């Protein structure tokens, strides 16, 4: 991402490795009306999606971070491994840096369950470097990060953080096993983007 792209980024004044990919998530779910933000944190992504015309339900298990409802959003205290919604409830399910906070297998079962047939799951996450190949790939993210720090305003929402335990390959393989047909790619900023469409 070049200087001009960084300056034009809608989250340049709230910049971190997660908000960097909020427009990517929004583009992926374009045209899908009702969206679940699983592990919504302070609701920044949910509000961004609502501003683009979606109805967004945000869930998080940390009561201290849940924001008040706003136009197009509703926030609920709930655990992603036991979602309080019927099957086939949402046109899309999104999550950003949530899966490594919980049991990835249980969370994916629930996220898959509440998707309507044809619904889209979009996950942005990270993983642990497990070997020299991972370390070399992660080193490639450093120059872009240094550039971003010159052009953007760093932002910390103050939500709880934990370090990933699973490696990049483990994370990808776990997700692909549970979501056949998953599209998964490593992206700059020590993140991956994964998308999966539930069969009709």
N, C-alpha and C positions, 0 to 999 in steps of 0.2 A: 504494500500500500504506500503510494507516494505522498509527498507533502500536500499536494492539492486535494487528493482524496481524503487525507486526514482532516484538512481544514473544512471540507464539505461534509464530514461525517456528522449525522444528527446527534451523536453522543460525544462530540469532541470536548464538551465542557463537563461531561460525566464519564471520563474515560477509564476503563480497565479492560482486562482481557475478556471479560464477559460482555460488557456493553458493546464492545467492538462488534460482536456477532448478533446483537439484537436486530439490526436491519436484515441480516441473513435469515433469521428465524421468521421475521415478518414477511419477507418475500416468499418464503417457502409455503406459508399458510394463507397466502392471498386468496380471497374468495371463499374461505371456509368460515362459516358464520360463528359457531359456538366453539370456543377454545378453552381447554384446561391448561393452566400454567401450574405444573406439578413442582412443588418446592419453590413457591413464588417469592420467598423472601420479602423484601420491602415493597414489592409490587411494581417496580419500575418497568419491567418488561410487559406486565399485564396492562399497565396504563398506556404504554406505547402501542400495543396491539389494539386496545380500545380506541385510541385516537385514529386508527386506520379503519374503523368500522366494525371491528369484531366485538362480540359479547364474550367476556373473559371471566372465568371462574378461577381464582387463585387459591391454592391450598398450601399450607405449610404447617409443620408440627411444632414450630416455635412461636408461641403466642406473643412473645415480646417484639417480634419483627412484623407481625401482620398489620397492614395499614387499614385505615377506614375505606369503605367502599367509595368509588367515584363513578362518574358517568361511564357506563359500559363495563364496569368491573364489580365483582362481588368476591370477598375474601372469606375463607373458611378455615378454621383450625382443624386439621386432619393430617393423618399419616399417609404418605403415598403408597405404603404397603397394604393399606386397608381403606381404600377410597370409598366415601359414603355416597356413591352414585350407582344407578342401575347400569347394566350392560348397555352398550351401544348408545352412550349419552352424548358424545362429543364429535364434532367434525374434525378436530385436530387436538393433539396433546403435545405440549412443548415442555421442555425442561432445560435448565442451564445450570451446570455445575451442581447437580443434585444427586445423581446416581451413586457417586462415591461416598455420600453421606449415609447411605442406607444399604439394605440388602438388595443388590442390583437385580437379582433374579425375582424376588417378590415384587419389587417396584415395577419391573417390566411386565409381569403377569397382569398387574392391576392396570397399568397404562394401556396395555393391549386390550384388556377386557372392556374398558369404558369407551374405546374408539368405535364409532359406527363403521359398518362395512364400507370400504373405500376411504376411510379416514386416514389422516396422516399423523405420524409421530415424528417429532423433530427434537433431537437431543444434542446439546453442546456440552462437552465435558472435557476432562483432563485425565491423565493417568501418570503412573510412576515410571521413571526411567529405570529399566531393569538390566541394561547392558550397554556396551560401548556403542552399538548402533543407535540406541535410543538417545544416548548422551550426545552423539554427533548430530543427530537430527534436531535435538533441542538447542544445540549451540547455534544453529542456523536462525533461530528466532531472536537472538540477541540484538543484531543490528537494527531490525525493524522496531524492536522495543525501545531502543535508544532514540531512534528518530521520533517515535510517537511521543516520548516524554518531552521532546522539544516543542511539539506543535499542539499538544492537547493538555487538558487539565486533569490530572489524576483524581480519581474519586473512589472513596471507600464507603459503601453503604452501611458498614457496621454490622453486617449479618455474620452469623457463626461460620467459621471455615475449618476444614480438616484437610489433611494431606491425603491424596489417593493412596490406596494400598495395591490395587491391581496394576499391572503393567499395561502398556499400550496394546500389545498383542492379546493379552488375557481379556482386556476390556472388549476389544473388537470381537474376539471369538465368542465370548459369553453372549454378547448382544446378537451376533449373527446366528448362534444356535437357537436362541429364543425367538428371533424375528427373521425367519427365512426370507431372503430377498433384500435384506438390509443393505443400504448404501452407506458406507463409512469412509471418511477421509480425514487424514491429519491436516491441520491448517495452522498458519502462523499464530504465535501467541500462546504456545503450549496448550493447544486445544485440539479437539476433533469435532467434526460435525457429522451426525448420523441421522438418516431419514429412513422411514419405513412406512409403506402404505398397506393398510389392512386389506386383504383380498375381499372382493365383493361377494 
